[in-house]
Each structure stands twice: as C-alpha cells, then as structure tokens.
Amino acid sequence: MLKCEGGGEVYIIGIYTFLILSYIASRIFPSDILSYSVGIIAVLALVISLRKASVLYLKTGLIFLLFGCFLFIYHQLPWYTFFLHFESMLGLLSFFYLLPFIQSLIRTGHFDTHLNRLIYLNTTRLSKLYFKSSLVSHMLGIFLNVAAIPVLIRSLDLSLRDIPDEIKNRFYTSSILRAFALCLTWSPLEALVGIAIDATGVQYASVFLITFLTAILFILASWIVFTRSTNMELPKPTVQLYGSKVNLLQKKIVHFLMILVMFAITVSLVNSITGFGFLFSIVLVAVPFSLVTAVFMKKIKQYLTIAIPLWRSRVEGLSDYFFMFLSAGFFVEMISQTKWVLGLRLFLVDAAYYSRLIFYLFVGIYFLVASLAGFHQLVSLVLLLRILDPVIGQLEPIPFTLVLISCSIVSAMYSPYSVSVSLMASEIRVSPYRITRWNLGFASCYMLFCIVLAYFLGFFM
C-alpha cells in the first residue's frame, strides 16, 4: 500500500480531504445530492477511522454510535435517511483539518521562540516567572493549542530544577494550564467559541472584550494567590537578552498580536458578508489568510516547507476525532428526537422562565458533571444546544454566549479526561485526578463569576 511521509496511509488523507471538501461545497451550494454524498463519505470515513482510533476515543465513539443506531431503529426512520445525520460535527472536523495552516504561521515567524525568551528577561523570582509563563502560555495557546503545554514545560524545566517537586508541579498546573484554558475563552481559533457564537447569533466582537478582560482578571488573581504563598529566588537566568535582541523580541510580540487581530477581523468580515457562521468562516479563511500573511512576511517558501508536512501529519492523526465526533454527531441527532430530551428541555425552559440565574447555574452544573463524567466538552456543548434549540432565541444572546463559552471551555484546566489535563499529567508525571483537585476550585470560581456577570449583564441587554 502506498505510504506518505511519516508512515501515514495515503487513502486516509484522501478520504478525509474528500469529505471536508464535499462538506464545504454542500454549505456553499446546498443540494440533496451533495447532502447524501457527504453522508456516504462520512460513513466511509467513520469505518476507516474505526481501525485507527486509539482505545479511549474508540470506546467513547462506539458508545455514541451504537446508542445512536439503536435510537435510529427505535424511531423507525427510513434507512436512506441514515446518511443525513452525520453533518452536525463536520464544521468542527473541517476546523481541525485546516488548523495546521494557521498554526504554521507561528513557527514560520519564530514567534514561539521569541515568546519563550520573554520568560527569562529580567526574571529573578518565582512569582515573576509565574506571571511571565502565564502570559506566554496565554499567547502561545491561541495558535499552538495543547502543543503549547509541553513546549513551555521543557522551556521552564531548567529554571525550576532546584524547586521542590510539589511546588514545581503546582506551578506548572497553575501558571500554564489555567492561562491556557483562559486564552481559549476569547481565542477566535477555538472551536467552542465558534459553535457558541453561531448558536446564539452574536458577533465575535460583542463577546470578545468581556471574555478577554475576564480571562486577564483571573490570570492576575491566580498570580496574586501564588505570589502570597510562594515567592522564592531563582537561579541565574539561562538566557540573557541585550539591546537589539530586546527590541527584536518586542517587535515579534507586536507582529504576533497584529496577525491575531487581523485574523479575527477577517473572519468576522467574512461571517458578516456570507452569513455562514463564525466557525465555517474560519474554515473558509484559514488557508487564504495564512498564505497571504506568509507572503507579507516574505517567508512563503519557508511557510510551505513547515505547513504542508505539519498538515499531513496532523490529518493522519485525526482518526480519533473523526471517529468520535462523527459518532457523537449521529448520537446527538438521534437523541434530540427522544422524549427524554423533551422533558429536559421543558425543565430548562421552566428554569429560564423562573430565574435566569438559576438557569445559568444549571448550565454550569451540566458542563461540570459532563466533564468529570468523561464527556468531551464539544460533544456536551453541541448536545446542550440541540436540547435548547427551540428556546435559544428567547435568551439574552450575549449573556448566554458568555455562560456557554466560560462553562464549557474552562474544563480544559480541570477535567481528567481532557487532552490538556492528560498531556500535563503525562509531562509532569502526576495523576490527572490530582490536577483536577488542584484546579477545580479555581475553575469553579471562574464559572460562578461568569454566571453572575452574565446574569447582571442581562439587565442591560
């Protein structure tokens, strides 16, 4: 069988690519033929992903798929409609498929290297290192996502070599993991943000300032709490920066922020013009924006050298996501037609009518329980939106979007089943449940703050 670089099988990339392109075409040019074609290719991709998915995603996906098939048979739906129930997660999978093209920009511009140098600039105390590592984690997480976690840990290891393991591990899980999760609450590259915005119909700019300022507030709160408990001297920094190198570092940070702002503006404009939704607008913009930015950076050849192998390797590794999210999408479509969902919907509607604050608290508890039970936050969000679909229009859009974003994304810092917590646990060699214990209180305070803030915002909107 033909092999591509990295040992991946060519036909897997081909099927995934054909599925994503077909889905994009069906969104731009809606037709029954394209809808059925997308469904058939999705089932084929599901079968291919079955044999490549890792154990955890395989078990989770099979539960979703089997329960969805049971409900399909139970509802006695026509067999040919089976192929029309896999589309709800394809926007998300398209996002993951194209994300490496955006992520490659940060490597092409060496922004990750320069942000790491920022950590060691005039850093003599542990509290200052905490603040800087939080800042860099917050910025790197936007483009590198979970890949920022091992990059930062390895960068910090040398400075923390003489620090006791208990303090060092708490340092990592607080400064890196909390800042990483909080950056996702306002990042235009976070899928959960896109899904929440599309569901409520608000503009990204309407919620950006609220989520951004809230994230910064809690990063500062985390730093203050850590500083009061631990603030020891550090060994001499291993990196010294002088004169022109400091100026170059400052310029790189400005360029990094400019790229992020321009990307958010471009996506928002495309969304406003086309009306396709924020997440799908990211899908449409990702490749053209990346290529144009690389041209302006005068590094198009270097960009392509980095982007194509990265995209190829990431797509080969998407079998976990394709199997779980296609199965989950089918499950969500089927369960949304059950009487159980109708009862839950009525309960939540009554709660929303009785008190917005109680309703928002129920939403927060839902995400908290679902995350601790092992549900992926994307699946939890899509399922909740399907349950609430008939009543979303009756809720204040900006406050409700704030609750959805804050309560779903924050699980990245405490859920023992999330990729970020699992990766952190593996890097520092502690149990993910221990990280849950360290961060659950902070995450709960953040959720509660956002819920109360959303409640009071409701009086003005």
Salt bridges, closest charged atoms under 4 A:
GLU9 OE2 - LYS3 NZ 3.87
GLU9 OE1 - ARG51 NH1 3.45
ASP165 OD1 - LYS168 NZ 3.81
GLU166 OE1 - ARG434 NH2 2.85
GLU233 OE2 - ARG125 NH1 2.42
GLU333 OE1 - HIS85 ND1 3.76
GLU333 OE2 - ARG386 NH2 3.11
GLU396 OE1 - ARG356 NE 2.77
GLU427 OE2 - ARG154 NH2 3.06
